[in-house]
Amino acid sequence: MKRPSAPPAASSAAVRFRREIERAEAGGVSRDAMTLRLTYGDAGQLRRDRTLAVEDISFSGGVMRYLGVAIAQGGVAESELAYQDEQARTDRAS
C-alpha cells in the first residue's frame, strides 16, 4: 500500500522574511526603517539555520540582524516585519 503524501513543508522563517524584506524594499522602505519582530521560536530558528550564508545574519552591538534588518525578539504572538512609520503609529495609540 502506498503511503499518503506528506503535507507541504512550511517555509522557514529565513525564506518567509527574506521575501517580505525584499517586497518592502521594492516598495520603497529602507532596511534601516524595518524591524523584524520575531517570536523566540522564529529567532531561534534563524540562529540555527545552517542554510543561511554567513553574511545574511549578524550579531553586533547587542543587536541581531537578518539581511541588515534589526531583530526584536519576543513580545509578539506571531512574527512580523514592521516598518518605522507603523511603529510610530503603534506607539501613539498606546
N, C-alpha and C positions, 0 to 999 in steps of 0.2 A: 504494500500500500504506500502511496506517495504521501510524504509529509506536507502539511499545509504550509503555504509560503509565509515567510516572516513578514511582519508589518514593516513598512518603510522606516528606515532609520531616521531618527530626529537629527536635524543638523546640529552640529556642535555650536557652542557659544561663539567660538572664533569665526566660523563661517557666517553665522547669523549677523554678528556685529560688524564684520568686515563689509558685508553688503549694505547694512544700514549706514555705516560711516561713509562709504563711497557714494551712496544715494544722497545723503545730506550734503556732502561736499559738492556734488554735482548741482545741487540746488542752491549753492552759494554760501553755505555755512562753513566757516573755517574750523579746523580741528581744534584750535585753541578755545573756541566757543562751545565745544561739545564736552559732555561728561557722560561716561558710562556708569550708570547706577546699577550695580550688579548685586545679586543675591550672593551670599557667601559660597553657595554651591557653584554658581557660574564663575565666580572669581577663582575658585579653586580649580575648576576645570581648565580655565585659561592657563593658570600657573603650571599645570601638569601636562598640557597638550604638547606632545612630542612632535607633532606635525608642523608647529609654528617655527618660522625662521627666527633666528636669534635676534635679528633687528626688529621683529614685529612686537616684541614685548620688552619693556624695560622697567627697572626699579631705580629711581633716582630721587634724592631729596625726600625720602619717605613717601613718594607717590608712585604707584604702579600705573603704567601706561600701556595701552594696546594701540598700535598703529599711530602713536603720538597723541592719543586721546586719554585724558586723565580718568582714572577709575575710582569711584567711591563705592566701598564695599559695605553691604548690609543696610538695614533700614528700609528695604523695599520688599514687597511680597513677590514682585516679578521684575526681572531685569529689564532695563530700558536705556535708550540713548536719549539724553536730554540736551537741549540747546540752551545757551546762556539766556536768551530772551525768555524762554519758557521757565527757567529757574527764577528769574526776576518776578514773573507773574505769580509763581507759586509762593515766593517769599512775601509779596504784597498781600496775598489773600490770607496769609496766616495771622 
